[in-house]
Each structure stands twice: as structure tokens, then as C-alpha cells.
Amino acid sequence: MRPIEEREISQAVIDRLPRYFRYLGVLKEDGVEKISSQELSTLMNVTASQIRQDLNNFGGFGQQGYGYNVEYLHEEIGKILGLDQQHQLIVMGAGKLGKALINYMMYRNRGFLFRGAFDTDPSLWGKTVGDIKVYPPDELESFIKENHIDIAVLTLPKNEAQAVAERLAAAGIRAIWNFAHVDLKVPSDVLIENVHLQDSLLKLSYKIRSYERDK
């Protein structure tokens, strides 16, 4: 079998990995030691065949007649997702969304460490969100270098996001988690994960309309 890094994994499989990790984490907390693909299928509303196919992309992990060891599978999927490494994050924009993300993420996600927040509002400089200090924008480049920041979270108005993204890329940021309602243009070696909250709400609106139409 070819090493994982040499095989192309479909985006659909990658999109399901966080769900596997989340469900297995809950099972682990509940004291469940092993689970079959059929049992996991019932919980996740994914076919048992699909689960086996997805996990076989990374080696399988199960044993015939036994199923999956929950703790082991949770740990291995965490490694596949890169959670065996520490990521250093900054937040660009210490407004309501930025503060909410910091407060939510600080205590719920291993492997992701918030190091600082940046905002153009002078009244926020030196204050803290949780334990995270807010800095002025002119300290950005030196802060990224000194703290080995690799991920930036953008919670900015869309008219500011592109210029800030370019500045982050030039400063050596490897990835951007983008909550600004705009598609960013950055060098190909800077990874972007877009989170368009409005798109998600519009999808929900469509589902409601479709459901009502089909009744």
C-alpha cells in the first residue's frame, strides 16, 4: 500500500474526517472502548461501507470481528488531521466575532493555540480577550516572526480583508481561516479555508423551502 502522502485523498473523505474525530471523541468521553462500522454508521448517518472505504484510505484501523478501538482510532484520525502538532494562531479583528471565536476555541480544541489578536481600534490595545492580548497592527510582522505564527483568523469587514491577507502572506503566514465575506487572492503556498456564514444560512433557507414544497 502506498504511503498516505503519496495517495490522493478525495475532498469528500477529507470533509468527513472532522466528523469522525468529533463522534469518536464523544464515544471516548462516554467510556465506549470499541465500535463496529455498523454502529458508527447509525450514529453518523453514513453507511458502514462508506466508513470502511474512508478509513481504508489511511490503513483501515479495524479488526475483523472486533471493529474499531475508539481511543486508538480517535488518536489516529487526530494525527491525520495534524492535531499531533501545535499550531500558533492570531486573530485579525477583535470585534464580536473575533472575541467569540477566541473564547470558544481556547478551551475546546487541542493543537490550536491563540497567541494574540490585532485590531485597528486603539481603545482595544493592551486589553485581553480571555487570556489573549490585543495588539496594534504595526506590531504584526514582528509578532508573527517572534511567536512562529502559522495560522491567521480573519474576522474583518470584506473591504479590509484582502489587504490584510496580502500583508499576512508577506509576513510568512502559512494558512488563513477566513470569516470575511470575500474570496481572498493570495500566493498558492498560503492555504485558505473560507467560512461564509451567510452561505450556510442560505442553504438552510433553501432546505426549508424545498421541504415545504415537497409536503
C-alpha positions in Angstrom: 0.0 0.0 0.0 1.3 3.4 -0.9 2.1 5.8 1.9 -0.8 8.2 2.6 1.1 11.3 1.5 1.6 9.6 -2.0 -2.1 8.8 -2.5 -4.7 11.4 -3.5 -7.5 11.5 -0.9 -10.8 12.9 -2.2 -12.2 16.1 -0.8 -15.3 14.3 0.3 -13.3 12.0 2.5 -11.3 14.9 4.0 -14.6 16.7 4.7 -15.8 13.7 6.7 -12.7 13.3 8.9 -13.6 16.0 11.4 -17.0 14.4 11.9 -15.3 11.0 12.6 -13.0 12.8 15.1 -15.9 14.5 16.8 -18.1 11.5 17.1 -15.2 9.3 18.3 -14.3 11.9 20.9 -17.8 11.8 22.3 -17.7 8.0 22.4 -14.4 8.1 24.2 -15.7 10.6 26.8 -18.7 8.2 27.3 -16.3 5.3 28.0 -17.0 3.4 24.9 -14.0 1.2 24.1 -14.9 -0.3 20.7 -17.4 0.2 18.0 -18.3 -1.5 14.7 -18.7 0.3 11.4 -22.4 -0.5 11.5 -22.8 1.1 15.0 -20.8 4.1 13.9 -22.9 4.3 10.8 -26.1 4.5 12.8 -24.7 7.4 14.9 -23.3 9.4 12.0 -25.9 8.6 9.3 -23.1 7.5 7.0 -23.2 4.0 5.5 -21.0 1.4 7.1 -19.5 0.7 3.7 -18.6 4.4 3.3 -16.9 4.4 6.7 -14.8 1.4 5.9 -13.8 2.9 2.5 -12.9 6.2 4.1 -10.7 4.7 6.8 -9.1 2.3 4.3 -7.6 5.3 2.6 -5.4 5.6 5.7 -4.8 2.0 6.5 -8.1 0.7 7.8 -7.6 0.6 11.6 -10.3 -2.0 12.2 -10.0 -5.7 13.1 -12.3 -8.4 11.6 -14.8 -9.5 14.2 -13.8 -6.8 16.6 -14.5 -3.4 15.0 -12.6 -0.3 15.9 -10.8 0.6 19.1 -12.4 4.0 19.8 -9.4 5.6 21.6 -6.9 4.4 19.1 -9.0 5.5 16.1 -9.7 8.9 17.6 -6.0 9.4 18.2 -5.0 8.2 14.7 -7.6 10.5 13.0 -6.3 13.3 15.1 -2.8 12.7 13.7 -4.2 12.6 10.1 -5.8 16.0 10.8 -2.5 17.3 12.1 -3.5 17.5 15.8 -0.3 15.9 17.0 1.3 19.2 16.1 0.8 22.6 17.8 -0.5 25.5 15.6 0.1 29.1 16.7 -2.8 31.4 15.8 -3.6 35.1 15.7 -6.9 36.8 15.2 -7.2 39.7 12.9 -10.1 41.7 14.2 -11.1 41.7 17.9 -14.7 42.6 17.4 -17.7 40.4 18.4 -16.9 37.5 16.1 -13.2 37.5 16.9 -13.9 37.5 20.6 -16.5 34.7 20.3 -14.0 32.5 18.3 -11.2 33.1 20.8 -13.5 32.3 23.8 -14.9 29.2 22.1 -11.7 27.8 20.7 -9.4 28.4 23.6 -10.9 25.6 25.7 -12.2 23.2 23.1 -9.5 22.5 20.5 -6.2 20.8 21.2 -3.4 21.7 18.9 -4.5 25.3 18.3 -3.0 28.0 20.5 -4.1 31.6 20.2 -1.2 33.9 20.8 -2.6 37.3 20.1 -5.3 39.4 18.5 -4.9 42.5 16.3 -7.3 45.4 15.8 -7.1 49.0 14.4 -9.2 50.3 17.4 -6.7 52.0 19.8 -9.2 51.6 22.7 -8.7 47.8 22.5 -4.9 47.8 22.5 -3.4 46.2 25.6 -6.8 44.7 26.7 -7.4 41.0 26.7 -9.9 38.6 25.3 -9.8 35.6 27.7 -6.0 35.4 28.2 -5.3 36.8 24.7 -3.8 40.3 24.4 -4.9 42.7 21.7 -2.1 44.4 19.8 -1.9 47.3 17.3 -1.4 46.4 13.6 2.1 47.9 13.4 3.4 45.1 15.6 2.0 42.4 13.3 5.1 41.3 11.4 7.4 41.2 14.4 4.8 39.3 16.4 4.4 36.7 13.7 8.1 36.1 13.5 8.8 36.0 17.2 5.9 33.7 18.0 6.2 31.4 15.0 2.6 32.1 14.0 1.4 29.8 11.2 -2.4 30.4 11.1 -4.3 33.7 11.0 -8.0 34.0 11.6 -9.7 36.8 9.6 -12.8 38.3 11.2 -12.6 41.6 9.3 -15.0 43.6 7.1 -14.7 42.4 3.5 -13.3 45.7 2.3 -10.3 45.3 4.7 -9.7 41.5 4.3 -7.7 41.4 1.0 -5.1 43.9 2.0 -4.6 42.2 5.4 -4.4 38.8 3.7 -1.6 40.1 1.4 0.2 41.5 4.4 -0.1 38.2 6.3 1.2 36.2 3.3 4.2 38.5 3.0 4.9 38.1 6.7 5.1 34.3 6.4 1.7 33.1 7.4 1.0 29.6 6.1 -2.8 29.4 6.3 -5.8 31.7 6.8 -9.1 30.8 8.3 -11.3 33.3 6.6 -14.6 34.6 8.0 -14.6 37.7 5.9 -17.4 37.5 3.2 -14.9 37.7 0.3 -12.8 35.2 -1.6 -9.2 36.1 -1.0 -6.4 36.2 -3.5 -3.1 35.0 -2.0 0.0 33.2 -3.2 -0.5 29.5 -3.9 1.6 28.4 -0.9 -0.8 30.1 1.5 -3.7 27.8 2.3 -7.2 29.3 2.7 -10.3 27.8 4.5 -13.3 30.0 3.8 -16.2 30.1 6.3 -19.1 32.0 4.8 -21.7 32.1 7.5 -24.3 33.7 5.2 -23.9 30.9 2.6 -24.7 28.3 5.4 -27.8 30.3 6.3 -28.9 30.5 2.7 -28.5 26.7 2.3 -30.8 26.3 5.4 -33.3 28.6 3.8 -33.3 26.5 0.6 -33.8 23.3 2.6 -36.8 24.9 4.3 -38.3 26.0 1.0 -37.7 22.5 -0.6 -39.3 20.7 2.4 -42.4 22.9 2.3 -42.7 22.5 -1.5 -42.5 18.7 -1.2 -45.0 18.4 1.6 
